[in-house]
Amino acid sequence: MKPGLSALALLASAAPVAAEVAFLDLPLACTLGQDCFIEDYMDADPGPGVADYTCGLKARQDHGGTDFALLSFEAMEAGVDVLAAAPGTVEAVRDGEPDIALTPGRRAEIAGRECGNAVRIGHPNGLQTLYCHLKRGSLAVTPGTEVAAGDVLGQVGLSGETNYPHLHLTVLKDGARVDPFAPEAGAACGSGGPTLWTDPPAYERAGLFTAGMSDAVPDLEDVQSGAARRTTLGPGDAIVLYGHAFHAATGDVLHLSATGPEGALFEEAVEIARGQAQLFRAVGRRAPEGGWAPGTYRGTVRHMRGDTAIAVRHAEVAVR
């Protein structure tokens, strides 16, 4: 998610500071690799390419922050607290945006509110932190509230420009975005250097490009191009879920599961016999006698390494 211009327009100028001074704690009440993970980092490539701060694949074009993702929608519904990453003063909040997954038809509807429900905090060092996609009605602070690191700001939601439950954290200096993993201005990805984290989260290069639903097991070329993805299926079509992974290691496991209006469709764990730079795996079911019930079918692909959650991707298809 990239905050829209109107979200950034809320920002006030900050005084120049030594950005290399670490001051951030984890902004979620979770344990990385256990019940949350980092999905995407800031895009460190100023051109048309995409790279995270290590020159790895965990970024999206012009992505302006760090995405801390939950493992499931059920976790979001149960409630996961968003925490102040550092002491400061709440400068602005927004609430009232619905927790609805983004669809192409909703882009115009949320224009200018891509950050969703949000909190912005100004810190004594002159930096600001912006917390996006909070759950509607969960905000626990108002402008002027003084917070300490670890104070609850709200809960992870699905508001704004997102289709999976996560917190998007942006760090700013004088209105410009700062990568908390590589804050030195002009530093090239992979160059190392200081961090803004008091306890820097470990980096894992493996992950999932995407998950999708189709009516047959696709080939890799169609997975890569997006041609395999179906958004609607007929009641007599097979339902196939696929996950496209990168840098999966030997012994990693992809858990593929799907549910529909009448409950669980399938759940299967597929072990990776040989690590590869990229691969995909697919699991599916033929239509039952009489066809699938109409409605929305959701698939989840979870990339695990032992007990550690590497990545999760979700997909949906409508049966009509």
N, C-alpha and C positions, 0 to 999 in steps of 0.2 A: 504494500500500500504506500502511495506517495501522497502526503498531505496536500490538499488543494491550496491555491493561492490565497483564498479567503481565510483558510486556517492559519497560514503563515502571516497574514496581514495583522493578526491579533498580537504579534510579537512586538515587544519593545526593544529598543537598542540596549546592548549590554556593553559594559566597559571592557577594554582589552585586558586579558588575563593570560597567565602562563597555562595554556591549555593542557600541558603535559602532566599537571598535578592530578593524581588519581583521587576521585571522590565519589564514585558511583558504586552502589550495592545492587544486588539482583532486584529487579522491580516487580517480581511475582512471588507469591507465597507457594512455591513449588520447588522440586528438586530436579535440576537439569538431568536428562537421560532417564529419569524415573517417571515423572508425570508431566513433564514439559520438555521442550527442546528449542534450540534456535533454528528457525526455518530459513530465514534470509538475513543477510547483512547489507550494509550500505554498498551501493555500486561505486567501486573505486576507479572505474574506467570513465574518463571524462568524455570520451567519444561514443561512437555507436556500439562498441563492444560492451560486454558485461563481465565484471570480475569482483570478487569480494576482496577484503583487505589482505588476504594471503595470495591473491591471484587465482583463487579457486572459483568454483561454479555456484557458490551459494549467495547469489544476488540476482536482482532483476534490473532491467533497464531503468536508470535514474532512480532506483530505490533509495530513499533518503533516510533510512533508519535501520533499527534492528527489530526483527519480528520474533517474539517469544511465543511459541504456539503450544496449545493444549493437545492432548492426545485424542480427545473425543468431544462431540457435542454434549454428551452426557455430563462430562466434567464441567463444561461451561454452565449447564443448567443447574448443577449442584452448587456451583459458586466457587470461584478461585479469585482471591484478593489481588488487586494491583496495589503495589506498595511504592511510596516515595523512595526514589533511588538515592536521595541525599537531602540534607536539611535545606529548608528554604521557605519561601512565601508563595502561596497559591495566587497566581496573577489572573487567570481566566479559567472558566469551565464552560462546558456545553453539555446539556442533557436533553432528553426527549426524542432522540433519533431511534427508530425501531431496530430491533435485532433481527434483521432479515438478510439472508445471503444475497450477495450481488448477482444480478443477472444483467445481460446487455440492455434490457428494456428499462432498468432502473438507473442507468448512468446519468441520464439527464435529470432524473428526480433528485439525486444526491449531489449534483454539481455545486461546488463551493463548500460542501460538508463531507468531503471524502474521509476526513479524520474521524467522523462519527462523534459519539459522545466522548468528551476529552477533558483533560486537565493539563494546564501549563503552570510550571513552577519556576520561579526565579531563585537562583542560588547566590550565596554571598560572594562566590568567586566570579560573578558576572555571567556565568553560563545559565542556560535555561534547559529544562527537560519538558517534552511534550508527550503525553500518554494518550494514545488513540484507540478507538474501537471498544470503549467501555460499554458495559451492559446498561441499558436504559433503566433509570431509577436507582442505580446502585451507588451513585456518587456520594461520598461521605465528607466532602470538603466544599467550601465556598471561597470566592475571591477574598483575599486577606487572611485566610487561615495560615497560621505558622505550623509547619510540619517538621518532624524529625525523620531521619532515614528509617524506613520500615513502617511508617504510619500508613494506614489503609486509605487509599484514594477512592476506590470503587472496586468493581469486579470486571473480569474479562468478559467481553460480549461479542456481538456480531454486527455492530453498527457501522455505517459508513461503507467504504470501498473494501469489502472483504467477503470471502465466501467460506472461511473457516475460522474457528475461534482462536484469536491470538491478540497479544498486546503489541502494538507498534510503538517503539520508543525512539524519539528523535531528540538529539542534543543540538543546541543552537548557541552560536556566539555572534552577537550583532546581527541577528537575523539570518545568518548563514549556517547551513548544516555542518555538523562536526561528527566524524566517525569516532565513537568512543574507543574503538579497538586500534585506531591509528590516527590520533588527533593532529599530528604535525601537518601544517598546511603545505600542500604540494608534494607530500610524500607519495612515492610510487607504491603500488600494491606489492606485497612481498618484501618490503624494505625493513620490516621490523620497527623497533622504536618503542616509545612510551605508550601507555594506555591510560584511559580515564577510570578503569575498573580497579577497585581496591583489592578484589580477588578475581582476576580475569577468568571468565568462563573458558573452558577448554574448547579448542576448535576441532571439529571432525569434518574431514573433507567429503565423506560419503553422504549420499542423500537420495531423494526422489525427485526426478524432473517433474513427473506428473502421474496421475491416475486417471483412468477413463473407463467408460462403459461402451460396449459394442455388441453386435449380434453374432459375432464369430471371433475365433482367435485370430488377431491381426498379424501382419508381419512387421518387422522392426521399422522398415521404411515408413509405413503408414502411422506407426506409433510416433516416430520422430517428427513427421510432418503435421500430425494432428488429424490426418484423414481418417484414422481409425475411430475417432470419437463420435458417438451418436448421442444426440440429445433427446430423441424420441424413438420408441420401438413399438411394434405391433404386438398384440396379445399372444400371437403365435411364434414370435421370434425367440431365439435363445438369448439369455442375458449373460454377458461375459464381462468380467472386471479384469483390467490389466494395470500393472504398475511398472513404470519405467525408472530404473535406478541408475545411479552413477557411482563409480568407485566402490561397488559392493565387494566385500572380502569373502574369501572362502569360509564357509561355515555360517555366514549371515543368513537370516531367515526373513522372507517376506510373508507376512500374514495378510491374506486376502479374504475379506468377508463382505457380505451384502445382505441387506434387509429390504423388505417391501411392505406394502399395506397389510399383508397377512402374517408378517413376522420374518424370521430368518430364512434366507435362501440357501446360503452356503457359508462355510468358514474353513479355510485350508491354510496350512503352513507349508511353505515351499523353501527348502534349504538350498542355498547357493553352493553348488558343487565346486565351482571354480570362479575365483574373483575375476572381474572384468571391468574395463573402463566404463562401459555401459551395457545394460541388459534389460530385458523385460520378462515378466512372467504373467500368465493369465489363468484364470479359473472361471468356470461358468456352469450354467445349467440349461438344459433344454426346457422349453415351455411345458407345463403340465397339461394333461388332458383338459380341454376346455379353455386353455390359455391363461395368461397372467391376469390378475385383477388389475383394473386401471388404477393409476396413481403414480406416485413418485417412489423410485427405487434408489437406495443410497449404497454406494460401495466405499469401503475403507481399505487402504493398503498401509500396513505398518512395517517399517524396516527396522529389524531388531538385530543387535549383536550381543548374544547372550541375554542378559537381563537389561541391557541398555537400549533405550529407544533412540534410534538415529533420526528417523523422519516418519511423518505420517502425511498421506494425501487422501483427499476425499473426492468422490465423483457422484453425479446423479444422472438419472435418465427417467423420462416420463413414458409410461406405457399408456397408449391411447387406443 
